[in-house]
Amino acid sequence: MSVTDQDYQLFVFALKNSSKYDFSQYSEKSMKRRILKVMTDHTLTITALVSKIKNDPAFVERIVKDITVNTSELFRDPQVWQALRFNILPRFKNNSIINIWHAGCSTGQEVYSMLILLNELNMLDKARIYATDINTDVIDAARQGEYRYRFNLNYLDNFDKVIRENPFNYEEYKEVPYEKYFTLDKSSDTIRMHPFLREKPVFKKHDLVVDNNTLYVKFDLILCRNVIIYFNYNLQCRVFDLFHQNLYDTGCLVLGLHETILGPHSAKFLKRGHAYNKGQS
Ligand SMILES: C[S@@+](CC[C@H](N)C(=O)[O-])C[C@H]1O[C@@H](n2cnc3c(N)ncnc32)[C@H](O)[C@@H]1O
């Protein structure tokens, strides 16, 4: 079975016309893969799938969740978190408040990585953390802050690299116990974040395709990592505009390791290491 250009158009326009979701500006290649998965999982032809989209709102909510890719990790790409620890977050050390937005937070590992790092930098009290996603299931999972332990063994390696080790001075090693931040229960195969972390962020549904700043604050730092990779050029531009408008002039944007700002929007930010700084173009 394959998804033709016509199947793709039928799917996207059925969804756009029958719901508030618009996937017409997502990367066509990855959308076709996801549509194929939906058709296979639900054993539906494209005609049956389109008909279900038009007539079954609950099914629409279900497949929107199936379409989004939710992979995440604690301290994903440790080098980016090392940059946050040594270069980016210290810039805001003297702020009385630091507003941080995780756009496309998925199941929350990125948010907990930030909370742990801020606590180690003694900046947690003044941080206001906002975490949003289009998918309400992953937001619920993020609120729970519970992850499979064995499946995610590399979480502890990442924690060591970012929190315990100093890549600029290998003799400097901080004995930070994992239990300071999460309960590690090998018998139930879980890692559960402590309440003081779970209670801190504001988690909210937000769709980067259509919503503006529904958080109603300006930001010092926006993380939008491994999200725009699924968007086409026009949608990426919309998102960069949204972020640019809602960052303070001293603020900065952090993208996924393999994501960059292309085209005219690249002139609105100055790239320094892993940070796109606003206000220095
Ligand atoms: C691969 S995950 C990235 C998670 C995390 N930022 C990271 O890098 O580990 C991509 C997330 O983007 C979300 N997403 C996709 N389209 C979105 C949209 N239009 N608005 C908000 N979030 C979206 C997905 O639901 C998914 O949770």
The ligand as an SDF file (V2000), in Angstrom:
LIG
                    3D

 27 29  0  0  0  0  0  0  0  0999 V2000
    9.5550   15.0660   18.2190 C   0  0  0  0  0  0  0  0  0  0  0  0
    8.5940   15.9010   19.4290 S   0  0  0  0  0  0  0  0  0  0  0  0
    9.8000   16.9940   20.1350 C   0  0  0  0  0  0  0  0  0  0  0  0
    9.7520   16.9930   21.6340 C   0  0  0  0  0  0  0  0  0  0  0  0
   10.8300   17.8230   22.3140 C   0  0  0  0  0  0  0  0  0  0  0  0
   10.7740   19.2040   21.9040 N   0  0  0  0  0  0  0  0  0  0  0  0
   12.2060   17.2480   22.0420 C   0  0  0  0  0  0  0  0  0  0  0  0
   12.9440   17.7700   21.2120 O   0  0  0  0  0  0  0  0  0  0  0  0
   12.5570   16.2430   22.6810 O   0  0  0  0  0  0  0  0  0  0  0  0
    7.6120   17.0050   18.3980 C   0  0  0  0  0  0  0  0  0  0  0  0
    6.3970   17.5630   19.1360 C   0  0  0  0  0  0  0  0  0  0  0  0
    5.8410   18.6320   18.3620 O   0  0  0  0  0  0  0  0  0  0  0  0
    4.4500   18.5910   18.5170 C   0  0  0  0  0  0  0  0  0  0  0  0
    3.7820   19.3300   17.4400 N   0  0  0  0  0  0  0  0  0  0  0  0
    3.6010   18.9450   16.1450 C   0  0  0  0  0  0  0  0  0  0  0  0
    2.8680   19.8670   15.4780 N   0  0  0  0  0  0  0  0  0  0  0  0
    2.5970   20.8500   16.3710 C   0  0  0  0  0  0  0  0  0  0  0  0
    1.8750   22.0690   16.2910 C   0  0  0  0  0  0  0  0  0  0  0  0
    1.2620   22.4480   15.1560 N   0  0  0  0  0  0  0  0  0  0  0  0
    1.7960   22.8540   17.3970 N   0  0  0  0  0  0  0  0  0  0  0  0
    2.3800   22.4720   18.5590 C   0  0  0  0  0  0  0  0  0  0  0  0
    3.0750   21.3260   18.7010 N   0  0  0  0  0  0  0  0  0  0  0  0
    3.1880   20.5260   17.6280 C   0  0  0  0  0  0  0  0  0  0  0  0
    4.1250   17.1150   18.5040 C   0  0  0  0  0  0  0  0  0  0  0  0
    2.8520   16.8370   19.0480 O   0  0  0  0  0  0  0  0  0  0  0  0
    5.2960   16.5310   19.2960 C   0  0  0  0  0  0  0  0  0  0  0  0
    4.9550   16.3490   20.6400 O   0  0  0  0  0  0  0  0  0  0  0  0
  1  2  1  0
  2  3  1  0
  2 10  1  0
  3  4  1  0
  4  5  1  0
  5  6  1  0
  5  7  1  0
  7  8  2  0
  7  9  1  0
 10 11  1  0
 11 12  1  0
 11 26  1  0
 12 13  1  0
 13 14  1  0
 13 24  1  0
 14 15  1  0
 14 23  1  0
 15 16  2  0
 16 17  1  0
 17 18  1  0
 17 23  2  0
 18 19  1  0
 18 20  2  0
 20 21  1  0
 21 22  2  0
 22 23  1  0
 24 25  1  0
 24 26  1  0
 26 27  1  0
M  CHG  2   2   1   9  -1
M  END
$$$$
